[in-house]
């Protein structure tokens, strides 16, 4: 039989079996999914050729002309869905790194992990002429090596400002190395790669959607499985150990998942900055709680990249701004606000 509990939500119990349906999480999922579908529809209508809701309705009914099907199904929709997935894995990587380092500034872009993934893909293009969208493994390897190098530079400590400062320095060096590789590419290839290196979803098709969907299907459940023990990292290490948390394996697994997520996002869209910072922090401020908002951060990150890419397509009279540039324009003031909100150092 069904009954309602103030703490557990809806509970079904029959004999020795029970099923709990948390009302709060269900309402969040329903509201978030509805808003995400609405945002996707609005982004589909925006562009050089603005569409009306009636155009999308005719497309849904199968009555649309060929040019409309081409525009929506082959150009805009795969690009937006790729942006949704890229933003989701970026926010996921940011949530994991912030939980392990106990620092909101510990994100793959500020720690140089994205630039390590970028350098690995560029080196693959230079040496082996591998296709851009086939560099997910190279990007994941580059992100993992960068993270390992950062940990070696920082020693055993993962907390504090030393990690962020080391990451910033390492990221600058890796970015310079990536730009040096771009100068060695043929001119026609270097021009397209440079736009991607700024963070771009231009030309993404259904193969990119398949890659990011497969990545999310693997990474999100694993991160969700680590959610509860990662929450305990907010306490002191001794207290977390007393609650049964094996700190070293937990940290390494979370770091590997973060590196894989950042590598996948960089391979598909280049090094998009600040999404991994903004999404988890905004959710922690709007809905503070004990558990890490991994799924909600992923949804907000995906919505942010979709909206930023659409804004980049329509903000200029001619041409477009890469999504990485728009996210940097939005994330720079957010970072300043976050630093301004931090308590002052003691003299």
Buried (B, 14 or more C-beta within 10 A) or exposed (E): EEEEEEEEBBBEEEEEEEEEEBEEEEEBBEEBEEEBEEBBEEBBBBBEEEBEEEBBEBBEEEEBEEEBEEBBEEBBBBBBBBBBBBBBBBBBBBBBBBBBBEBBBBBBBBBBBBBBBBBBBBBBBBEEEBEBBEBBBBBBBBBBBBBBBBBEEBEEEBBEEEBBEBBBEBBEEBBEBBBEBBEEBEEEBBEBBBBBBBBBBBBBEBEBBBBBBEBBEEBBEBBBEBBEBBBBBEBEEEEBEEEEBEBEEBBEBBBBBBBBBBBBBBBBBBBBBBBBBBBBBBBBEEEEEEEBBBBBBBBBBBBBBBBBBBBBBBEEEEEBBBBBBBBBBBBEEBBEEBEEEEEEEEE
